[in-house]
Amino acid sequence: MSLPTAYSPIAYDDYPRSVFCVLEGVSGVGKSTLARLLAKRLGGTALHTLASPHEGWAEEVRHQLRALPQFAFYLSGLLHASDRARQSLTAAPVIADRYASSVIACHGAAHGVDPEDVTRLLAPFRDYLAAPDHTFYLRCSEEVLRERMHGKGDRKQDDADLFEKPGRLKQLLANFEAVAATDPTAIVLETDGRTPDQLSDMIVLHVETSRA
């Protein structure tokens, strides 16, 4: 889609672009911990898709907006995160805790919308989004997820909904599987029995090998 200049992303063509990694998966799987570790190891920036100011509005949006306005809110957060990623990538690697795949998988699961329909709704804005080099889809068993969620310090209603709303976790996992299957940057990582440091080692090795 051809966008007016005001709607086009800022071009940083005069700067070298560093590596852009995304961590995807359900809440509690370990994305935030891993993002911090990777940012430190790679000398980069950890970024959440709902960065400021969007992060402060999420709960109100979840309670007060219907499905399409909610999608517009998360799309806005995604576009803003892309702007921040583009700028940060001129100086160092960026590790995003969630990105476009989460918008598709989570919105679809929360509102009973087919991920393909969410993908089509997002499609006109794809050219605006900074494209990841690697998207790591983190997976774990339900037993391990419950253990990790129990120790999660910033649990929100969305986290509780994974286990309290019938079928939510199953649908969300299925949505991430569907999105990963069509993602050319996807790398699936099983996290059961692996520490954050071990997962960090695996990701850093993959990144370094791909750049060699």
Buried (B, 14 or more C-beta within 10 A) or exposed (E): EEEEEEEEBEEBEEEEEBBBBBBBBBBBBBBBBBBBBBBEBBEBBBBBBBBEEBEEBBEEBBEEBEBEEBBEBBBEBBBBBBBBBBBBBEBEBBBBBBBBBBBBBBBBBBEEBEBEEBBEBBEEBEEBBBBBBBBBBBBBEEEBBBEBBEEBEEEEEBBEBBBEEEEBBEBBBBBBBBBBEEBEBBBBBEBEEBEBEEBBBBBBEBBEEEEE
